[in-house]
Amino acid sequence: MDFQALFDLLAPFFGLIAVGWAAGRLFPRPEGAAGFAWLQFYVIYVALPCLFFRLVADKPLDEVMNGRFVAATTLVTALAFGLALMVGLRASRGSLAEATLQGMAGAYANVGYMGPPLVLAALGPAAGAPVALVFVFDNLFLFTLVPLLMALAGVERQGFSAAARTVAVRIATHPFNLAAAAGLAAGGLHLRLPVVLDRISGSLAQTAAPTALFMLGLTVALRPARLPPPEVAALVVIKLLIHPLLALAVLTAIGGLPPVWIAAGVLMAALPPALNIFVVSSQYGLGTERASACLLAGTLASILTLTGFVFAVRAGWLVAGL
């Protein structure tokens, strides 16, 4: 894969983030403004659910549900979370609440906004199933673990059992998870949408990536620029380098996975930190500056690291037989 082809592949994704960032800088609006809120609603409740439904709905259930792949990628995310949690405990002098949010910053990749369009563009439609599985199960893992740890830390204003029930409801009703579950059911039952609904969902799915990436750039632009805390560098290294290298090692070691599944798992792990780390930090009122710094530093650094991983994967250096 030559550098021109690599540039042509990746530049549109980072370019859309840059367009959103420039819009936020040149035409600043309050983040709580109605237009921004509607853009968030459209991405989260309309466009991305359509994308995830279509990623899995046209695939046989036995192709999509690969238990070894799910176990391996979830284990890798848990390991990255654990490393980042230890960094957070040291930096916060033992504060479990702050360390939990730092663990999220080191493990939660941008598997929703950036992952599907970029990995599918890099690897082709055959990567659709592993991309969808990483998205669904990384979210299930992190959005189960983080609220429970926050409850243990005393941040949740309810007991542990009540927090567990709240987490279960949130997981069961999240639009991304509902869309993925509907896609799995449609694939398992060999159902097809009526032509009109298929075309509408297809059009909406096509808007998911550019809209989400624009919103990511806009959100980064609205964050105040301050000198990042010293632990941010360690969290970014865990997210951008250690996480994908762990994915490569574990997915290769378990054997029997198609090369495109291994490559998809590595590239999904190599993505920059997700916007949701700032959303969750704001929800708990903890570490918002650190979350902003991780988001900005991780997105900028990923221009180099993610480019390197995509090039190495496409060149066949990391995954044999791709």
NORFEN-V705829 format. One record per residue. SS is DSSP state (H for helix, E for strand, L for the rest). OMEGA is omega as a letter, one per 30 degrees, with the letter a starting at -180 (* if undefined). D_FIRST is the distance of its C-alpha to the first C-alpha in whole Angstrom. Layout:
BEGIN
<<SS | OMEGA | D_FIRST> <SS | OMEGA | D_FIRST>>
END
This chain:
BEGIN
<<L | a | 0> <L | a | 4> <H | l | 7> <H | l | 8> <H | l | 7> <H | l | 7> <H | a | 10> <H | l | 11> <H | a | 11> <H | a | 13> <H | l | 15> <H | a | 17> <H | l | 18> <H | l | 19> <H | l | 21> <H | l | 23> <H | a | 24> <H | l | 25> <H | l | 27> <H | l | 29> <H | a | 29> <H | l | 31> <H | l | 33> <H | l | 34> <H | a | 35> <H | a | 36> <L | a | 38> <L | l | 39> <L | l | 41> <L | a | 42> <L | l | 40> <L | a | 43> <L | a | 43> <H | a | 44> <H | l | 41> <H | l | 38> <H | l | 40> <H | l | 40> <H | l | 36> <H | a | 36> <H | a | 38> <H | a | 36> <H | a | 32> <H | a | 34> <H | a | 36> <H | a | 35> <H | a | 31> <H | l | 30> <H | l | 32> <H | l | 31> <H | a | 28> <H | l | 28> <H | a | 31> <H | l | 29> <H | a | 26> <H | a | 28> <H | a | 31> <L | a | 29> <L | l | 29> <L | a | 31> <H | a | 33> <H | l | 32> <H | a | 28> <H | a | 28> <L | l | 31> <L | a | 29> <H | a | 32> <H | l | 30> <H | l | 27> <H | a | 29> <H | a | 31> <H | a | 28> <H | l | 26> <H | l | 30> <H | a | 31> <H | l | 28> <H | l | 29> <H | l | 32> <H | l | 31> <H | l | 29> <H | a | 33> <H | l | 35> <H | a | 33> <H | l | 33> <H | l | 37> <H | l | 38> <H | a | 37> <H | l | 38> <H | l | 42> <H | a | 42> <H | a | 41> <L | l | 44> <L | l | 46> <L | l | 46> <L | a | 46> <H | a | 44> <H | l | 44> <H | a | 42> <H | l | 40> <H | l | 39> <H | l | 38> <H | l | 36> <H | l | 35> <H | l | 33> <H | a | 31> <H | a | 30> <H | a | 29> <L | l | 29> <E | l | 25> <L | a | 24> <H | a | 24> <H | a | 26> <H | a | 25> <H | a | 21> <H | a | 20> <H | a | 21> <H | a | 19> <H | a | 16> <H | l | 15> <H | l | 16> <H | a | 14> <H | a | 11> <H | l | 12> <L | a | 15> <H | a | 19> <H | l | 19> <H | a | 18> <H | a | 21> <H | l | 24> <H | l | 23> <H | a | 22> <H | a | 26> <H | l | 27> <H | a | 26> <H | a | 27> <H | a | 30> <H | l | 31> <H | l | 30> <H | l | 32> <H | a | 35> <H | a | 35> <H | a | 35> <H | l | 37> <H | a | 39> <H | a | 39> <H | l | 39> <H | l | 43> <H | l | 44> <H | l | 44> <H | l | 45> <H | l | 48> <H | l | 48> <L | l | 48> <L | a | 51> <L | l | 49> <L | a | 49> <L | l | 52> <L | a | 53> <L | a | 54> <H | a | 51> <H | l | 52> <H | l | 52> <H | l | 49> <H | l | 47> <H | l | 49> <H | l | 47> <H | a | 44> <H | l | 44> <H | a | 45> <H | l | 42> <H | a | 40> <H | a | 42> <H | a | 42> <L | a | 38> <H | l | 37> <H | a | 33> <H | l | 35> <H | a | 37> <H | l | 34> <H | l | 32> <H | l | 36> <H | l | 37> <H | l | 33> <H | l | 34> <H | l | 37> <H | l | 36> <H | a | 34> <H | a | 36> <H | a | 39> <L | l | 37> <L | l | 38> <L | l | 37> <L | l | 37> <L | a | 40> <H | a | 38> <H | a | 39> <H | l | 38> <H | a | 34> <H | l | 34> <H | a | 35> <H | l | 33> <H | l | 30> <H | l | 31> <H | a | 31> <H | a | 28> <H | l | 26> <H | a | 28> <H | a | 27> <H | a | 24> <H | a | 25> <H | a | 28> <H | l | 27> <H | l | 25> <H | a | 27> <H | l | 30> <H | l | 28> <H | l | 28> <H | a | 31> <H | l | 33> <H | a | 31> <H | a | 33> <H | l | 36> <L | l | 36> <L | a | 38> <L | l | 36> <L | l | 38> <L | a | 37> <L | l | 36> <L | a | 38> <L | a | 37> <H | a | 35> <H | l | 33> <H | l | 30> <H | l | 31> <H | l | 30> <H | l | 27> <H | l | 26> <H | a | 27> <H | a | 25> <H | a | 22> <H | a | 21> <H | a | 24> <H | l | 24> <H | l | 20> <H | l | 21> <H | l | 24> <H | l | 22> <H | a | 20> <H | a | 23> <H | a | 25> <H | l | 23> <H | a | 22> <H | a | 26> <H | l | 28> <L | l | 26> <L | l | 26> <L | l | 23> <L | a | 21> <H | a | 17> <H | l | 16> <H | l | 19> <H | a | 19> <H | l | 15> <H | l | 17> <H | l | 20> <H | a | 18> <H | l | 16> <H | l | 20> <H | a | 21> <L | a | 19> <L | l | 20> <L | l | 22> <E | a | 26> <L | l | 28> <L | a | 30> <H | l | 33> <H | l | 33> <H | l | 35> <H | a | 37> <H | l | 38> <H | l | 39> <H | l | 41> <H | a | 43> <H | a | 44> <L | a | 45> <L | l | 43> <L | a | 41> <H | l | 39> <H | l | 39> <H | l | 37> <H | l | 35> <H | a | 34> <H | l | 33> <H | a | 30> <H | a | 29> <H | a | 29> <H | a | 27> <H | l | 25> <H | a | 23> <H | a | 23> <H | a | 22> <H | l | 19> <H | l | 17> <H | a | 16> <H | a | 17> <H | l | 15> <H | l | 12> <H | l | 12> <H | l | 12> <H | l | 10> <H | a | 7> <H | l | 9> <H | a | 10> <H | l | 6> <L | l | 6> <L | a | 9> <L | a | 11> <L | a | 14> <L | a | 14> <L | l | 15> <L | a | 15> <L | * | 13>>
END
